[in-house]
Amino acid sequence: MSAAPQLVVHRDKELMAQAAAARLITKIVDAQSARGSASVVLTGGRNGNGLLAALAAAPARDAIDWGRLDLWWGDERFLPDGDPERNYTQAREALLDSVPLDPRRVHPMPASDGPFEADAAAEAYAAELANAAGPEDHGEVPTFDVLMLGVGPDTHVASLFPELPAVRETERMVVGVHGAPKPPPTRITLTLPAIRSAREVWLLAAGEDKANAAAIALSGAGEVQAPAAGAYGRSRTLWLLDAAAASQLPSSLYPPAIA
C-alpha cells in the first residue's frame, strides 16, 4: 500500500478546481520533460468537469505538449456515443475540443451503440490498456502519471460502488457494471487493481454532500464498504477537498498538506 494520503483543503470548489488544474499542468509538464510523454486518467462528474474547465481557462495550459499526452478514463456511462451524460462527451465540451490533442492518444471507453455489450466493451478497453503498457510498467495497464477520481456521497469512485461485485474484483483491470445504484445502471469501470497502478491517485471532493464520504474513507473504512478507501497510488495519494467536504474530517487528519 502507498504512503498515507495527503490532504489539501481549499476554501471553496472554484479555488479547488483552479488549484488542481495548476497542479495537473505541472505534473504533466514534468512527466513530459522526464519521459517524453505523460498519461492521465480523467474522471467525470461535477468536480472532474470543473477541473477540466479550469484547465481550459488556465493560461499555463499552453505549457503542455498536448500531442504527447495520453488520456484514459476511469469509468464511463454505457450510453450512445455523443450522449450528453457520457463522461467523454462532457470532457470534450469542457476541455478536449479546445486543445490540440493527438486523436490516437485519446482513449474513450466504448459506447453502447458500438459493437459490444457492456462486459465485452470492458474486455476491449482492458485489451487497449494492455496494448499500451510497456515492459517498464507494472502489469496489464500503463503506469499512469495521474489518475483522478471523483468521490461520491456514498464513497464510490469511478463506477465502483459499495458492496457491488466490481469493487471486489482482484484480477481484471476493467469490468462492466450492472445495476449501479445511480443512473444509468450499466457502466464500464477500471477496477481497484488498475487504479493502484498509477503513480499518483488524486481524489476530488467538494461540497457538503461529500463530507461524510470523505470522513468515512479517510478513517480506516474497508474498501468493499467504502471504495474510496481502496483508491491509492504507487507513490502518492492526494485528496483535494474544499472546506465543505473536509468539514467532518477527524482532527487527527489535520493539519492538511500545504496547498
C-alpha positions as CSV (number, residue, x, y, z in Angstrom):
1,M,0.0,0.0,0.0
2,S,1.1,3.5,-0.7
3,A,2.1,6.1,2.0
4,A,-0.7,7.7,3.9
5,P,-2.9,10.0,1.9
6,Q,-2.0,13.7,1.8
7,L,-4.8,16.2,2.2
8,V,-5.1,19.6,0.6
9,V,-8.1,21.7,1.6
10,H,-9.2,24.7,-0.3
11,R,-11.6,27.4,0.6
12,D,-14.3,26.6,-2.0
13,K,-14.8,24.4,-5.0
14,E,-13.8,27.1,-7.5
15,L,-10.4,27.6,-5.9
16,M,-10.1,23.8,-5.6
17,A,-10.7,23.4,-9.3
18,Q,-8.2,26.1,-10.2
19,A,-5.5,24.8,-7.9
20,A,-6.0,21.2,-9.1
21,A,-5.7,22.3,-12.7
22,A,-2.5,24.2,-12.0
23,R,-1.2,21.1,-10.1
24,L,-2.1,18.9,-13.1
25,I,-0.4,21.2,-15.6
26,T,2.8,21.0,-13.6
27,K,2.6,17.2,-13.2
28,I,2.1,16.7,-17.0
29,V,4.9,19.1,-18.0
30,D,7.2,17.4,-15.5
31,A,6.4,13.9,-16.8
32,Q,6.8,15.1,-20.4
33,S,10.2,16.6,-19.6
34,A,11.3,13.4,-17.8
35,R,9.9,10.8,-20.2
36,G,8.8,12.5,-23.4
37,S,5.1,11.9,-22.8
38,A,2.5,11.8,-20.0
39,S,-0.6,9.7,-19.3
40,V,-3.6,10.9,-17.3
41,V,-6.8,9.2,-16.3
42,L,-9.8,11.6,-16.3
43,T,-12.9,11.5,-14.1
44,G,-16.3,12.8,-14.9
45,G,-18.8,14.3,-12.5
46,R,-19.1,17.8,-11.1
47,N,-15.6,18.0,-9.7
48,G,-13.8,16.3,-12.6
49,N,-15.5,18.5,-15.2
50,G,-14.9,21.6,-13.0
51,L,-11.2,20.8,-13.0
52,L,-11.2,20.4,-16.8
53,A,-13.0,23.7,-17.3
54,A,-10.4,25.4,-15.0
55,L,-7.7,23.8,-17.1
56,A,-9.2,25.1,-20.3
57,A,-9.2,28.6,-18.8
58,A,-5.7,28.5,-17.4
59,P,-3.1,30.5,-19.4
60,A,-0.4,27.9,-18.3
61,R,-2.2,25.2,-20.3
62,D,0.0,26.1,-23.3
63,A,3.0,24.7,-21.4
64,I,1.6,21.2,-22.1
65,D,2.6,19.5,-25.2
66,W,-0.9,18.2,-25.9
67,G,0.3,15.9,-28.8
68,R,2.4,13.9,-26.3
69,L,-0.4,13.3,-23.8
70,D,-2.3,10.0,-23.4
71,L,-5.8,10.4,-22.0
72,W,-7.8,7.5,-20.5
73,W,-11.0,7.3,-18.4
74,G,-11.6,5.8,-15.0
75,D,-15.2,4.9,-15.9
76,E,-18.0,5.6,-18.3
77,R,-21.7,5.5,-18.5
78,F,-22.7,2.9,-21.1
79,L,-24.7,5.2,-23.3
80,P,-24.6,6.0,-27.1
81,D,-21.7,8.0,-28.5
82,G,-22.3,11.7,-28.1
83,D,-24.8,11.3,-25.3
84,P,-24.6,14.4,-23.0
85,E,-24.4,12.1,-19.9
86,R,-21.2,10.4,-21.1
87,N,-18.0,11.4,-19.4
88,Y,-16.2,11.6,-22.7
89,T,-18.9,14.0,-24.1
90,Q,-18.6,16.2,-21.1
91,A,-14.8,16.2,-21.2
92,R,-14.8,17.2,-24.8
93,E,-17.1,20.1,-24.1
94,A,-15.1,21.2,-21.0
95,L,-11.6,20.9,-22.5
96,L,-10.7,18.4,-25.1
97,D,-12.2,20.1,-28.2
98,S,-10.2,23.3,-27.4
99,V,-6.7,21.8,-27.2
100,P,-4.5,20.1,-29.9
101,L,-4.6,16.5,-28.8
102,D,-3.4,13.6,-30.9
103,P,-6.7,11.6,-31.5
104,R,-4.7,8.4,-31.5
105,R,-3.7,9.1,-27.9
106,V,-7.3,9.8,-26.6
107,H,-8.9,6.6,-25.4
108,P,-12.6,6.9,-24.6
109,M,-14.4,3.8,-23.3
110,P,-16.7,2.2,-25.8
111,A,-20.2,3.5,-26.3
112,S,-23.4,1.4,-26.1
113,D,-24.1,1.9,-29.8
114,G,-20.8,0.3,-30.8
115,P,-20.3,-3.4,-31.5
116,F,-20.1,-4.5,-27.8
117,E,-22.4,-5.1,-24.9
118,A,-21.0,-3.8,-21.6
119,D,-18.9,-6.8,-20.5
120,A,-17.3,-7.2,-23.9
121,A,-16.7,-3.4,-24.1
122,A,-14.9,-3.7,-20.7
123,E,-12.7,-6.5,-22.2
124,A,-12.0,-4.4,-25.2
125,Y,-10.9,-1.5,-23.1
126,A,-8.7,-3.8,-21.0
127,A,-7.0,-5.0,-24.2
128,E,-6.4,-1.4,-25.3
129,L,-4.8,-0.7,-21.9
130,A,-2.7,-3.8,-22.1
131,N,-1.5,-2.9,-25.6
132,A,-0.4,0.5,-24.3
133,A,1.5,-1.0,-21.3
134,G,5.3,-1.3,-21.8
135,P,7.9,-3.5,-20.3
136,E,8.6,-0.8,-17.7
137,D,5.0,-0.9,-16.5
138,H,3.7,-3.0,-13.6
139,G,1.4,-5.3,-15.4
140,E,-1.6,-5.0,-17.7
141,V,-2.0,-1.3,-17.7
142,P,0.3,1.7,-18.3
143,T,1.8,3.3,-15.2
144,F,-0.4,6.4,-15.3
145,D,1.2,9.7,-14.1
146,V,-2.0,10.9,-12.6
147,L,-5.3,9.1,-12.1
148,M,-8.2,11.3,-11.0
149,L,-11.3,10.2,-9.2
150,G,-14.4,12.0,-8.0
151,V,-15.7,10.8,-4.7
152,G,-19.4,10.1,-4.5
153,P,-21.6,10.8,-1.4
154,D,-21.8,7.0,-0.9
155,T,-17.9,6.8,-1.1
156,H,-18.0,5.4,-4.7
157,V,-15.1,6.1,-7.0
158,A,-15.2,5.5,-10.8
159,S,-18.1,3.1,-11.0
160,L,-17.0,1.1,-8.0
161,F,-20.0,1.2,-5.7
162,P,-20.1,-0.1,-2.1
163,E,-20.6,-3.8,-1.8
164,L,-21.2,-4.4,-5.6
165,P,-19.2,-7.1,-7.4
166,A,-16.9,-4.6,-9.2
167,V,-15.3,-3.3,-6.1
168,R,-14.3,-6.9,-5.1
169,E,-12.6,-7.6,-8.4
170,T,-8.9,-8.5,-7.9
171,E,-7.9,-9.9,-11.3
172,R,-9.5,-7.9,-14.2
173,M,-8.4,-4.3,-14.9
174,V,-11.8,-3.3,-16.4
175,V,-15.3,-4.6,-15.8
176,G,-18.8,-4.0,-16.8
177,V,-21.2,-2.8,-14.1
178,H,-24.8,-3.8,-14.0
179,G,-27.4,-2.5,-11.6
180,A,-25.5,0.6,-10.4
181,P,-27.4,2.5,-7.7
182,K,-27.3,5.7,-9.7
183,P,-28.4,6.1,-13.3
184,P,-27.6,4.8,-15.8
185,P,-27.4,1.3,-14.2
186,T,-25.0,-0.1,-16.9
187,R,-21.4,1.2,-16.8
188,I,-17.8,0.4,-17.5
189,T,-15.1,0.9,-14.9
190,L,-11.5,0.5,-14.0
191,T,-11.1,-1.8,-11.0
192,L,-9.0,-1.1,-7.9
193,P,-6.0,-3.1,-9.2
194,A,-6.0,-0.8,-12.3
195,I,-6.4,2.3,-10.2
196,R,-3.5,1.3,-7.9
197,S,-1.1,1.1,-10.9
198,A,-1.0,4.9,-11.2
199,R,2.0,6.8,-9.8
200,E,-0.4,9.3,-8.3
201,V,-4.1,9.0,-7.4
202,W,-6.0,12.2,-6.8
203,L,-9.4,12.1,-5.2
204,L,-11.6,15.1,-5.7
205,A,-14.4,16.0,-3.3
206,A,-16.2,19.3,-3.0
207,G,-19.4,20.2,-1.3
208,E,-21.2,19.4,1.9
209,D,-22.7,16.3,0.3
210,K,-19.2,14.8,0.1
211,A,-18.2,15.5,3.8
212,N,-19.5,12.2,5.3
213,A,-17.9,10.2,2.4
214,A,-14.6,11.8,2.9
215,A,-14.7,11.2,6.7
216,I,-15.6,7.6,6.2
217,A,-13.0,6.9,3.5
218,L,-10.2,8.6,5.4
219,S,-11.0,7.0,8.8
220,G,-9.9,3.4,8.0
221,A,-13.0,2.0,6.4
222,G,-12.7,-1.1,4.3
223,E,-12.7,-0.7,0.5
224,V,-15.7,-3.0,-0.1
225,Q,-17.8,-0.8,2.1
226,A,-16.1,2.5,1.1
227,P,-14.4,2.1,-2.3
228,A,-12.7,5.5,-2.0
229,A,-10.6,4.0,0.9
230,G,-9.1,1.5,-1.6
231,A,-8.0,4.0,-4.1
232,Y,-4.3,4.8,-3.7
233,G,-1.3,5.5,-5.9
234,R,2.1,3.8,-6.1
235,S,3.9,6.9,-4.9
236,R,1.3,9.3,-3.8
237,T,-2.4,9.5,-2.9
238,L,-3.7,13.0,-2.8
239,W,-7.1,14.1,-1.5
240,L,-8.1,17.5,-2.9
241,L,-11.1,18.9,-1.0
242,D,-12.9,22.1,-0.4
243,A,-13.7,23.3,3.1
244,A,-17.3,21.9,3.0
245,A,-16.1,18.4,2.0
246,A,-13.5,18.5,4.7
247,S,-15.9,19.7,7.4
248,Q,-16.4,16.2,9.1
249,L,-12.8,15.0,9.0
250,P,-11.4,14.0,12.3
251,S,-8.9,16.4,13.9
252,S,-6.2,13.8,13.7
253,L,-6.0,14.3,10.0
254,Y,-5.1,18.0,10.4
255,P,-3.1,20.0,9.6
256,P,-3.6,19.2,5.9
257,A,-0.7,19.3,3.5
258,I,0.1,22.8,2.2
259,A,-1.8,23.7,-1.0
